[in-house]
Amino acid sequence: MPIDARPSSQTAIEDALLADALLGGGLPEEAGYHLWQAGQSYHLDDVAETHLKQAEALAPDHAAVLIGFYRFYFYKGRLTDALRIAKRCLAKAAIENRLPPHWRDVRASHAEFGSYDSMLPRFFMFTLKGYAYLQMRLGNLVEGRLAVQKLLELDPSDKIGARVLLEVVDRVELEDD
């Protein structure tokens, strides 16, 4: 059962508002402009990152801004920076889903993690998957494995494809032996 026991209609309304924020709702127009500019100037690292920072100054911790930073850092190969943003996204996802603050303490009963229709739990799951992947790419195989195992615990049907990451870390560990 969810950590907080608000009436379901109030929870549904709040969840809809939070899901809207994940899709860019509530983003100040000027912050949206800077995100767009960051995308347009992607090939100019300093310019794109400056626009991302300006968007962040206008909308700190807005999911659209965090996702913009994550994608920029990830695709530029700045994996340590991407991991830092993934950790911020995990904290945000935990708050918005009313989950324990640390992903290791999250249980399957806390949210509908196996449902594609539940956007907020899905945000948490994809963020944790990104976190696991980055940990593995950065050589932190134990942490990556633990995060993948948590994903499979939360959604045994593996709708987001975490098992593939587990197979990768298994192969890497076999090669190291």
N, C-alpha and C positions, 0 to 999 in steps of 0.2 A: 504494500500500500504506500502511496506517496507520503513523504515526510510531513507535509502540511495537509490538514484536513479541512480545507475551505469547502463551502458548498460547491457542487460540481458545476452549476451554471456560472458562478463567479470565476471559477478556475477555467472554464471553457472560454470565457470572454478574455481573461488575461492571457491565456495561451494563444488565442487568435491575435491579440495585439503584439505579443512577443514574436510570434511567427511572422507577422507583418514586418517587424523590425529586422528580422533576418533577411527578408527580401528587399530591404532598403527603405522600408517605411520609417518615417520619423527622422530621416536623414536630412539635415539642413541643406537647402538648395546649393549653397556655396560649397559645402563639403562634397556633395555629389559632383559638382563641377570639377573640383580638384581630383576626385577619383577618376573622372572621365579623362582629364588632362594627363593623369599618371598613365592611364592606358594608352593614350595617344603618343606619349613620349617614352614608352617602354624601352626603346632602343637607346635612350639617353639616360643612363643610370642616375646620375645626380639630379637631373630635372624631374624624372619620375618619382624618385624618393622624396624630393622636396615637396611635390604635390601631395604625396601620401602623408607626409608630416603635417602639411597645412590642413588636410582633411581631418587628420587626427586631432589637431588643435581645436577644430570646430565641432567635432563629434567624437570625443574620447570614448573608447570602448564600444562604439557602435559596431555591430557585427559586420556591416558592409566594409567599414574601414579596416577592421582586423583581417577580413578575408582578402581585401586588396593587398595589404602588407604581406600576408602569408603567401599568396600567389606570386607576388613580385619576388620575394626572397627565395622561394622554392625554385621558380623557373630561372632565376639568376644563379642558382647553385650555392646560394648563401644559406646553407642548411642550419647552421647554428642560429642565425637570425630567424629563420623560419620556425625552428624549435621554440625559440623564445615567444614568438607570436602564438604558436600552437598551445603553449602553456597558458597564455592569456585567454585564448579561446576556450580552453578546458575550464578555466575558472568561471568565465562568463556562462558557458553552457551549464555548469553545475548550479550556478545561482538561478538562471532562468528556468531550469527544470526542477528547482527546489531539491537538489541532490546534496549529499554530503560534499564538503569542499574538496576532498581528495578522491580521485577516480578509483583508488583501490578499495574505498569503503562503499562504493555504489553497488547496489544489489538489483537483480532483475525485477524485483517487486516494486522498485521505486518509480518506474515509468514503463511505457509501452515501447521498449527498445526494438522489438522485432517488427514493428509496424511502419511501413513506408508512409502511411498517412499521418503519422505523428511527427511533425516537423522538428519540434524542439528536441525530443529524444534522438531523432536522426542526426541533428546537428551535433549533439554530444558524441554519438557513435562515430561519425565521420571525423570529428576532431580528434577523438582518441585513436582512430586508425592512422591519421596523419602523424600524430605524436609517436605512435609505435613505429611507423615506417622511418621517421626521422631518427629516432633513437637507434634503430638498426643500421641505417646508413652511416651514422656517426660512430658506429662501433660499439654502441651500448646494447649488446645483444640480450643481456639478461633483462634489462628494463623494457626493451622492445617486446620480448617474449611475454613478460608479465602483462603488458598492455594488451597484446593480442589475446592472451588467455582470458583476460577480463572481457574483451569484446565477445568472445565465444560463450562465456558464462552468461552475459547479458542477453545475447541473442543466439541460442544454439542452432537456429536455422541458418545463421550466417548470411543474412541478406546483403551485407555490405562487403562480403568477400575477405574477411579477416583470415580465413584458413589458408589462403594463398601466402600471406605473410608468415604464418607459422611454418609452412613448408619451406619457405626461403631460409628462415633462420635455422631450421633443422639441417638443411643442406650445407649452410655455411659452417655450422658447428661440426658436421661430419667431415668436411674438408679440412678443418683445423685439426681434427684428431688424426 
